[in-house]
Structure formats: C-alpha cells, structure tokens
Amino acid sequence: MAYATTNPYTNEVLKQFPEATDQEVQAALARGYEAYEAWRTTSFAERAKVLKALGALLRRDADKLARLAALEMGKVLAEGKAEVILSAEICEYYAEHAEDLLKPEELKVSNPAIGRAKIVYEPQGIVLAIEPWNFPYYQVVRIAAPQISAGNAVILKHAGNLPQCAAVCQELFEEAGAPKGLFQNLYLARHHTEMVLNDPRSCGVALTGSEGAGSVVAGIAGKALKKATMELGGSDAFIVLDDADLEKTVKWAVFGRHWNAGQVCVSAKRIIVVDSLYDRFVELYKKGISELKAGDPLDPSTNYAPLSSQKAADDLRAQVEEAKKHGAQVETIPLPIPNQGAFFQPMIMTGLDEKNEARHWEFFGPVTQLYRAKDEADAIRIANDSPYGLGGSVFTKDEARGARVAAKIRTGMVFINHPTGTKAELPFGGIARSGYGRELIDLGIKEFVNHKLINIVDIDAPF
C-alpha cells in the first residue's frame, strides 16, 4: 500500500491505509467547493476564530502530536514539539493579520479625475497542497493557514509515510470549527494530482518536495493553466568568515546540519570555512557531532534520530558511494548508533572541487559537504556554485559585513549568525532549482488569490 505508518526506529509496519478511489476524490472536490462557496463570503473575524482555535488545539496536543511524528518519520520529541508550536504560531499570525494583509490597496493614478483605482484580493477555489514527510504539521499549516484565512479551501496530499499525521490535521481543523470540506486530507494516488488540477474547482497547487516531483507537478499545473508554487530542494551554504565567534558558530553548525537527522531543505549542507579558521573549526565540529546522542526518538534524551525510512538511509548511502567515484573523500564520525532502525552514521565529505559534480548534489541526511575557502570572496564563489537557491547563512562578528556578504549570495533567504530558519512572520522560499513562489506573511497569503483591479471612471466617451 502507498500509505503506511512504519516506525523508522524499529522498521515495524504499524498501520496501513488504502488509496482514495476516483469517486472519493470527486466527492471531495464537490464538498470542498461547496465549503469554499460559503467560506469565501465569511468575514475575516469568523475565519480568525477558526485559526485561533486551531492554534490553541495544536498547543494543547503538542506532546501527542510530537509522539505521532516520532512514530511515523522518526523526529525526536523536542523537535516535534517545537514544530507543533511553530505551526500554532503561524495559525495565530494569520488569525491576527489576515484581514490587514488582504485589505484593498488604493492605487495612485496620474489623473484622479479619470480613474479611482484599487486592487482587491479574492479567493479562487480549492488549493491542492502536496506536502513532504520531514515536517508533518508545519508544512501543512504553512500553506493551509494563509489559504483558509484568504477564503480558499484546501485538499491535502501528504507523504505516504505520514497517514496518521495527515488524518489528525483534518481532525484538528474540524475540531477548531472549520466547515466540513474546507480542509480535507485525501490519500491520493499519483494520477489524482492531474484529476484535481484539471478540475475547474481547483485554483492551483502548492508543492514542497523534490526537484523530480516539482517538475512533474509543475508540468501538470502548467498544462491545466493553474497557478503553482514550488518549494523544492536546497543545499544551503553555511559561511564561516575569519572573524566569526568560533565556538558559537560550531555549535550552530552541528545543529544546522543534524537537526531532524539532516533531513531539512534548509539544512546547512555545505559548510564553507575560510582558511585561517578551517583546521580549528573542523576539530571542534567533529567533536560536536561525536557528542550527539542517537537512540529512540521517543526517548527525550535523544537528539540524533534515524532517517525517515530504511529506504532513505539506503538511498543516501548509495549517493555517498557515487560521490566517492567522482573523487570525494568521506570521513565517518565515530558516533555510537543503535544496531536497529534507519540510522545513518554522520559523515564529512571533502574533495568537492570543480571537477567533482557531487558538489552540486543535495545530500538529504547527515552528510556534511565541507569546503576550505581562501578568503571571503572565495567563500562567496563557493556558495554560489550551486544549482540551488533556497537559503544560506553567514557567520561573522561584524553584522554589517555579514549583510554585505549576504547581498552577494544568490538565494531566497540568508541569515546572519544563524542557520537558515523559519518563523511565522518571515517569508519562505527560494530561486533557481529550489523552486519559486513564497509562503508565509503577505507573500504567502496572496499566492492563490485573485488580484482584481476595480477602477471607477467618470468621463465622456470620445465619440
């Protein structure tokens, strides 16, 4: 079956779910559009009540939801709870700000006598959300909270290994007061993506996932003339300049590469250290990794989790072996890991020069690509030598210098003295092979609404 709960710590299949039938998908589209037609004229105040209630429910159930994420994809409890709280904050952000973000915008026209113009923002229908497994709740809320606040409906196609997390998302929306059909989880088969996007009741698709999946879904959306946003892969640069606070920077590097077992699109995958700090940084970095604690994700003391599945671990191992064939040197860090489950020994990879195409690959797990830069300019060059453009970070004691370097990095986001992160009040998204479109704040809520011009003109006709 395509949808199943498999505990990555034990590799035990706990529960399976059948895919939706074509008839169930058509029924869901009918329910969703009926809910949308009523919701689109519902006041912002009423919408805010639902989002505020959802935020409260997420906070109430944070521990339970974190345990469910640990069972389905291996996230450690502390990270799972933090994800749920972040999701609650996003709901609360849109409950407070959606009306202001979508207020009509008066336009300045050259001659007010011949036009009084404004843009109004109107919902358009059902948004299909195709979401990945690495953040079971945040990825869903990141698209659903703004779109439901805007007046749209949402159909969720979640990852196949998260059927119970997906189901609980719908349960929580409905418990919060969302009308039946406004947010629906469906265990969609692959061909259902085309079915939903070809339906006139859908207005677009938001996908977070791999380049391959993004290419396929974007093609389907384009053929159907539907709007799409794509948040795809990333290989974020983590630049360490010569004046960085070394001990603090190393701690962020260890965290930035290994949180969520390194399975994060904005993980610090390429660590670039200037020559003067390189040797000492590497010494401290290895030590920091070796002090992580691997174990059962349900154990509160665990901070190094298994990968999401045995297949994920096997695929990453095969990718590392392929990189070696291209000249990469790999060092395994001696971190004790259990002899069960989908664990992956942390590794550091060097030898990624201009002749090694592995420098352009995304390693979705605890494999660090490590680069020695001659100086600041060389660090920027290495950072920009990537097909991706999601995020990145710069570490320096001089914030103005950090901002100048950030301006030269070709990505959608750059953080100074912190790995690429996410907050309810910050936009999220990338460029190049990392996709297009933005989520969160006003950019996200406006992705799937109609930016309608209304112009009032009172002049005589020319003939």
C-alpha positions as CSV (number, residue, x, y, z in Angstrom):
1,M,0.0,0.0,0.0
2,A,1.2,3.5,-0.7
3,Y,0.1,4.9,2.7
4,A,1.5,3.2,5.8
5,T,2.9,4.0,9.2
6,T,6.3,2.4,9.5
7,N,8.3,3.1,12.7
8,P,11.8,4.1,11.4
9,Y,13.4,3.1,14.7
10,T,12.1,-0.5,14.5
11,N,11.1,-0.7,10.8
12,E,7.8,-2.2,12.0
13,V,4.7,-1.5,9.9
14,L,2.1,-0.3,12.4
15,K,-0.8,0.6,10.2
16,Q,-1.8,0.8,6.5
17,F,-4.4,2.9,4.7
18,P,-5.9,2.4,1.2
19,E,-5.6,5.0,-1.5
20,A,-8.6,7.1,-2.3
21,T,-10.8,6.0,-5.2
22,D,-11.6,8.2,-8.1
23,Q,-15.2,8.5,-6.8
24,E,-13.9,9.6,-3.4
25,V,-11.8,12.3,-5.0
26,Q,-14.7,13.6,-7.0
27,A,-16.9,13.7,-3.9
28,A,-14.1,15.6,-2.0
29,L,-13.9,18.1,-4.8
30,A,-17.7,18.7,-4.6
31,R,-17.5,19.0,-0.8
32,G,-14.5,21.3,-0.9
33,Y,-16.1,23.6,-3.5
34,E,-19.4,23.8,-1.6
35,A,-17.5,24.7,1.6
36,Y,-15.4,27.3,-0.4
37,E,-18.6,29.0,-1.8
38,A,-19.8,29.6,1.7
39,W,-16.4,30.4,3.2
40,R,-15.4,32.9,0.6
41,T,-18.0,35.3,1.9
42,T,-17.4,34.6,5.6
43,S,-15.9,37.5,7.5
44,F,-12.3,37.7,8.4
45,A,-13.4,37.7,12.0
46,E,-15.1,34.3,11.7
47,R,-12.1,32.9,9.8
48,A,-9.8,34.2,12.5
49,K,-11.9,32.3,15.2
50,V,-11.1,29.0,13.4
51,L,-7.4,29.8,13.0
52,K,-7.1,30.9,16.6
53,A,-8.9,27.8,17.8
54,L,-6.6,25.6,15.7
55,G,-3.6,27.3,17.2
56,A,-4.9,26.5,20.7
57,L,-5.6,22.9,19.8
58,L,-2.1,22.5,18.4
59,R,-0.7,23.8,21.7
60,R,-3.0,21.5,23.7
61,D,-1.9,18.4,21.7
62,A,1.7,19.3,21.2
63,D,3.1,16.3,23.1
64,K,0.7,13.8,21.5
65,L,1.4,15.2,18.0
66,A,5.2,15.0,18.6
67,R,4.9,11.4,19.6
68,L,2.9,10.6,16.4
69,A,5.6,12.3,14.3
70,A,8.3,10.2,16.1
71,L,6.4,7.0,15.3
72,E,5.8,7.9,11.6
73,M,9.0,9.6,10.5
74,G,11.5,9.4,13.4
75,K,11.5,13.1,14.6
76,V,12.8,13.4,18.1
77,L,10.3,14.6,20.7
78,A,11.8,18.0,21.4
79,E,12.0,18.9,17.7
80,G,8.5,17.5,17.1
81,K,7.0,19.7,19.9
82,A,8.9,22.7,18.6
83,E,7.4,22.1,15.1
84,V,3.9,21.9,16.5
85,I,4.3,25.2,18.5
86,L,5.6,26.9,15.3
87,S,2.5,25.6,13.5
88,A,0.4,27.2,16.2
89,E,2.2,30.5,15.9
90,I,1.5,30.5,12.1
91,C,-2.2,30.0,12.8
92,E,-2.2,32.8,15.3
93,Y,-0.3,35.1,13.0
94,Y,-2.9,34.8,10.3
95,A,-5.8,35.0,12.8
96,E,-4.4,38.4,13.8
97,H,-3.1,39.7,10.5
98,A,-5.0,38.2,7.5
99,E,-7.6,41.0,7.2
100,D,-4.9,43.7,7.2
101,L,-2.7,41.7,4.7
102,L,-5.6,41.4,2.3
103,K,-7.1,44.9,2.7
104,P,-7.9,46.6,-0.6
105,E,-5.0,48.6,-2.0
106,E,-5.7,52.1,-3.3
107,L,-3.6,52.9,-6.5
108,K,-2.1,56.2,-7.3
109,V,-3.2,57.2,-10.8
110,S,-1.9,60.1,-12.9
111,N,-5.2,61.8,-13.1
112,P,-7.8,61.0,-10.4
113,A,-10.5,62.7,-12.4
114,I,-10.4,59.9,-14.9
115,G,-10.0,57.0,-12.6
116,R,-10.2,55.9,-8.9
117,A,-8.5,52.5,-8.9
118,K,-7.9,49.9,-6.3
119,I,-6.8,46.2,-6.1
120,V,-9.0,43.8,-4.1
121,Y,-7.9,40.3,-3.1
122,E,-10.4,37.5,-3.6
123,P,-10.2,33.7,-3.0
124,Q,-10.5,31.5,-6.1
125,G,-11.3,27.9,-5.0
126,I,-9.5,24.8,-3.9
127,V,-5.8,24.7,-3.4
128,L,-4.1,21.3,-3.6
129,A,-1.3,21.0,-1.1
130,I,1.3,18.3,-1.8
131,E,3.5,18.1,1.3
132,P,6.6,16.1,2.4
133,W,7.3,13.9,5.4
134,N,10.1,15.9,7.1
135,F,7.7,18.3,8.9
136,P,4.4,16.6,9.3
137,Y,2.5,19.6,10.7
138,Y,4.4,22.7,9.8
139,Q,4.4,22.0,6.1
140,V,0.7,21.6,6.1
141,V,-0.1,24.7,8.2
142,R,2.3,26.8,6.2
143,I,0.0,26.6,3.2
144,A,-3.3,25.8,4.8
145,A,-3.4,28.7,7.4
146,P,-2.9,31.5,4.9
147,Q,-5.1,30.0,2.2
148,I,-8.0,29.3,4.5
149,S,-7.6,32.8,6.0
150,A,-7.9,34.1,2.5
151,G,-11.1,32.3,1.9
152,N,-9.9,29.3,-0.1
153,A,-10.4,25.6,0.6
154,V,-7.5,23.1,0.8
155,I,-7.1,19.4,-0.2
156,L,-4.1,17.8,1.3
157,K,-2.0,15.1,-0.3
158,H,0.5,14.3,2.4
159,A,3.6,12.0,2.2
160,G,2.9,8.2,2.1
161,N,4.6,7.5,5.4
162,L,2.5,10.1,7.3
163,P,-1.1,8.8,7.0
164,Q,-1.9,9.3,10.7
165,C,-0.3,12.8,10.9
166,A,-2.3,13.7,7.8
167,A,-5.5,12.4,9.2
168,V,-5.1,14.3,12.5
169,C,-4.6,17.6,10.6
170,Q,-8.1,17.3,9.2
171,E,-9.5,16.3,12.6
172,L,-7.9,19.4,14.2
173,F,-9.2,21.8,11.6
174,E,-12.7,20.4,12.0
175,E,-12.5,20.5,15.8
176,A,-11.4,24.1,15.5
177,G,-14.7,24.9,13.7
178,A,-13.8,24.7,10.1
179,P,-16.8,23.7,8.0
180,K,-16.8,20.1,6.6
181,G,-14.9,20.0,3.3
182,L,-12.9,23.2,3.9
183,F,-9.8,21.3,4.7
184,Q,-9.7,17.6,3.6
185,N,-6.9,15.0,3.8
186,L,-7.0,12.5,1.0
187,Y,-4.8,9.5,0.4
188,L,-4.4,10.4,-3.3
189,A,-2.9,8.1,-5.9
190,R,-0.4,9.7,-8.4
191,H,-3.0,10.1,-11.1
192,H,-5.2,12.0,-8.8
193,T,-2.9,15.1,-9.0
194,E,-3.9,15.5,-12.6
195,M,-7.6,14.8,-11.8
196,V,-7.7,17.6,-9.1
197,L,-5.7,20.1,-11.1
198,N,-7.8,19.6,-14.3
199,D,-10.9,20.2,-12.3
200,P,-12.3,23.8,-12.7
201,R,-13.0,23.9,-9.0
202,S,-9.3,23.9,-8.1
203,C,-7.2,27.0,-8.5
204,G,-3.7,25.8,-8.0
205,V,-1.2,23.6,-6.3
206,A,1.5,24.3,-3.6
207,L,4.2,21.6,-3.5
208,T,7.0,21.1,-1.1
209,G,9.3,18.2,-2.2
210,S,12.0,17.0,-4.5
211,E,13.0,18.5,-7.8
212,G,11.6,15.5,-9.6
213,A,8.2,15.7,-8.0
214,G,8.2,19.5,-8.6
215,S,8.9,19.2,-12.3
216,V,6.1,16.7,-12.8
217,V,3.5,18.6,-10.8
218,A,4.5,21.9,-12.3
219,G,4.1,20.4,-15.7
220,I,0.6,19.2,-14.8
221,A,-0.3,22.5,-13.4
222,G,1.0,24.4,-16.4
223,K,-0.9,22.2,-18.8
224,A,-4.1,22.8,-16.8
225,L,-3.3,26.6,-16.6
226,K,-3.3,26.5,-12.8
227,K,-1.1,28.5,-10.5
228,A,1.7,26.6,-8.8
229,T,4.2,27.3,-6.1
230,M,7.3,25.1,-5.7
231,E,9.5,24.7,-2.6
232,L,12.0,22.2,-3.7
233,G,15.5,21.0,-2.8
234,G,18.2,23.0,-1.2
235,S,21.9,22.9,-0.5
236,D,22.4,25.8,1.8
237,A,25.8,27.3,2.3
238,F,27.0,27.9,5.9
239,I,29.8,30.5,5.5
240,V,32.3,31.0,8.4
241,L,34.3,34.2,8.0
242,D,37.6,34.9,9.7
243,D,36.1,37.0,12.5
244,A,33.4,34.5,13.5
245,D,32.8,33.6,17.1
246,L,34.2,30.1,16.6
247,E,32.7,28.2,19.5
248,K,29.3,29.6,19.0
249,T,29.5,29.1,15.2
250,V,30.5,25.4,15.6
251,K,27.5,24.7,17.8
252,W,25.2,26.3,15.2
253,A,26.9,24.2,12.5
254,V,26.4,20.9,14.4
255,F,22.8,21.8,15.0
256,G,22.2,23.3,11.5
257,R,23.4,20.1,9.7
258,H,22.0,17.5,12.1
259,W,18.6,18.7,13.3
260,N,15.8,16.4,12.0
261,A,18.7,14.0,11.2
262,G,19.8,16.4,8.4
263,Q,16.5,15.9,6.5
264,V,15.7,19.6,6.1
265,C,15.6,21.5,2.8
266,V,17.3,24.5,4.6
267,S,19.8,22.4,6.5
268,A,23.4,23.7,6.5
269,K,24.5,21.2,3.9
270,R,27.6,23.0,2.6
271,I,29.9,24.3,5.3
272,I,32.4,26.8,3.9
273,V,35.2,27.9,6.2
274,V,37.9,30.5,5.5
275,D,41.4,29.2,5.6
276,S,42.5,30.8,8.8
277,L,39.8,29.1,10.9
278,Y,39.4,25.9,8.9
279,D,41.5,23.5,10.9
280,R,40.3,24.5,14.4
281,F,36.7,24.6,13.1
282,V,36.9,21.1,11.8
283,E,38.4,19.8,15.0
284,L,35.6,21.3,17.1
285,Y,32.9,20.4,14.5
286,K,33.9,16.7,14.6
287,K,33.9,16.8,18.4
288,G,30.4,18.4,18.5
289,I,29.0,15.7,16.2
290,S,30.5,12.9,18.2
291,E,28.7,14.2,21.3
292,L,25.3,13.9,19.8
293,K,23.1,11.1,21.3
294,A,21.5,8.6,19.0
295,G,18.6,6.5,20.1
296,D,14.8,6.0,20.2
297,P,13.1,9.2,19.0
298,L,10.6,8.7,21.8
299,D,13.4,9.0,24.4
300,P,13.5,12.7,25.5
301,S,17.4,12.5,25.7
302,T,17.8,11.5,22.0
303,N,18.9,14.4,19.7
304,Y,20.1,12.3,16.8
305,A,17.3,10.4,15.1
306,P,17.1,7.7,12.5
307,L,16.3,8.7,9.0
308,S,12.6,8.7,8.0
309,S,12.8,5.2,6.5
310,Q,15.2,2.4,5.7
311,K,14.9,3.3,2.0
312,A,16.0,6.9,2.8
313,A,19.1,5.5,4.6
314,D,19.9,3.1,1.8
315,D,19.5,5.8,-0.9
316,L,21.7,8.2,1.0
317,R,24.4,5.5,1.4
318,A,24.3,4.8,-2.4
319,Q,24.6,8.5,-3.1
320,V,27.7,8.8,-0.9
321,E,29.3,5.8,-2.7
322,E,28.6,7.5,-6.1
323,A,30.2,10.7,-4.8
324,K,33.3,8.7,-3.9
325,K,33.5,7.6,-7.5
326,H,33.8,11.2,-8.5
327,G,36.7,11.8,-6.2
328,A,35.0,12.8,-2.9
329,Q,36.8,11.8,0.3
330,V,34.5,10.7,3.2
331,E,35.2,10.5,6.9
332,T,32.8,8.8,9.2
333,I,32.3,10.4,12.6
334,P,32.5,7.8,15.5
335,L,29.1,8.5,17.0
336,P,27.6,5.4,18.6
337,I,24.3,4.5,16.9
338,P,21.8,1.7,17.5
339,N,22.1,-1.6,15.6
340,Q,18.4,-1.3,14.6
341,G,16.3,1.1,12.5
342,A,17.1,3.5,9.7
343,F,20.1,5.2,11.3
344,F,22.9,6.7,9.3
345,Q,26.4,7.3,10.6
346,P,27.3,11.0,10.3
347,M,29.9,11.8,7.6
348,I,32.1,14.6,6.5
349,M,32.8,14.9,2.7
350,T,35.7,16.8,1.2
351,G,37.4,16.8,-2.2
352,L,34.5,18.5,-3.8
353,D,36.4,20.6,-6.3
354,E,35.3,22.0,-9.7
355,K,35.8,18.5,-11.3
356,N,33.5,16.7,-8.9
357,E,29.9,17.0,-9.9
358,A,28.8,15.7,-6.4
359,R,29.3,19.3,-5.2
360,H,26.0,20.1,-6.9
361,W,24.1,17.3,-5.2
362,E,21.7,17.6,-2.3
363,F,22.5,15.0,0.4
364,F,19.3,14.7,2.4
365,G,20.7,13.4,5.6
366,P,23.7,13.8,8.0
367,V,26.4,14.2,5.3
368,T,28.4,17.4,5.6
369,Q,30.0,18.9,2.5
370,L,33.0,20.7,3.8
371,Y,34.9,23.4,1.9
372,R,38.1,25.4,2.7
373,A,37.9,28.9,1.3
374,K,40.9,31.1,0.6
375,D,39.0,34.2,1.8
376,E,35.7,36.0,1.9
377,A,35.5,36.3,-1.9
378,D,36.3,32.7,-2.4
379,A,33.6,31.7,0.2
380,I,31.0,33.7,-1.8
381,R,32.2,32.0,-5.0
382,I,31.8,28.5,-3.5
383,A,28.4,29.4,-2.0
384,N,27.1,30.5,-5.4
385,D,28.5,27.4,-7.2
386,S,25.2,25.6,-6.8
387,P,22.1,24.8,-8.9
388,Y,20.0,25.5,-5.8
389,G,19.0,28.9,-4.3
390,L,16.9,28.3,-1.1
391,G,18.8,29.7,1.9
392,G,22.1,30.3,3.4
393,S,23.9,31.8,6.4
394,V,27.0,33.9,7.2
395,F,28.8,33.9,10.5
396,T,30.8,37.0,11.5
397,K,31.1,39.3,14.5
398,D,30.6,42.2,12.1
399,E,26.9,42.3,11.2
400,A,27.4,45.0,8.5
401,R,30.0,42.7,6.9
402,G,27.6,39.8,7.2
403,A,24.9,41.8,5.4
404,R,27.3,42.8,2.6
405,V,28.2,39.1,2.1
406,A,24.6,38.1,2.3
407,A,23.7,40.5,-0.5
408,K,26.1,38.6,-2.8
409,I,24.6,35.2,-2.2
410,R,22.1,34.1,-4.8
411,T,19.3,32.6,-2.7
412,G,15.8,33.4,-1.5
413,M,16.9,33.7,2.2
414,V,20.1,34.5,4.1
415,F,20.6,34.5,7.8
416,I,23.4,36.2,9.7
417,N,24.9,34.2,12.6
418,H,22.1,31.6,12.5
419,P,21.4,28.7,10.2
420,T,18.5,29.3,7.7
421,G,15.3,29.0,9.7
422,T,11.6,29.8,9.7
423,K,9.2,31.9,11.7
424,A,5.6,32.8,11.3
425,E,6.4,36.4,10.4
426,L,9.2,35.7,7.9
427,P,8.7,34.7,4.2
428,F,10.0,31.4,3.0
429,G,11.1,30.3,-0.5
430,G,13.9,30.1,-3.0
431,I,15.0,30.6,-6.5
432,A,16.7,28.5,-9.3
433,R,16.3,24.7,-8.8
434,S,14.9,25.4,-5.3
435,G,11.6,26.4,-6.9
436,Y,9.5,29.6,-7.0
437,G,6.8,31.3,-5.1
438,R,6.8,32.3,-1.4
439,E,5.0,31.1,1.7
440,L,4.1,32.9,4.9
441,I,3.4,36.6,5.7
442,D,1.6,38.6,3.0
443,L,3.5,36.9,0.1
444,G,2.1,33.5,1.0
445,I,-1.5,34.6,1.6
446,K,-1.6,36.3,-1.8
447,E,-0.3,33.4,-3.9
448,F,-3.7,31.9,-4.7
449,V,-6.0,34.9,-4.6
450,N,-7.3,37.0,-7.5
451,H,-5.5,40.4,-7.5
452,K,-8.5,42.1,-9.0
453,L,-8.4,45.7,-10.3
454,I,-11.5,47.8,-9.7
455,N,-11.3,51.2,-11.5
456,I,-14.1,53.8,-11.2
457,V,-14.1,56.1,-14.3
458,D,-16.5,59.0,-14.9
459,I,-15.6,60.7,-18.2
460,D,-17.4,61.2,-21.5
461,A,-16.8,58.8,-24.4
462,P,-14.5,60.0,-27.2
463,F,-17.3,59.5,-29.8
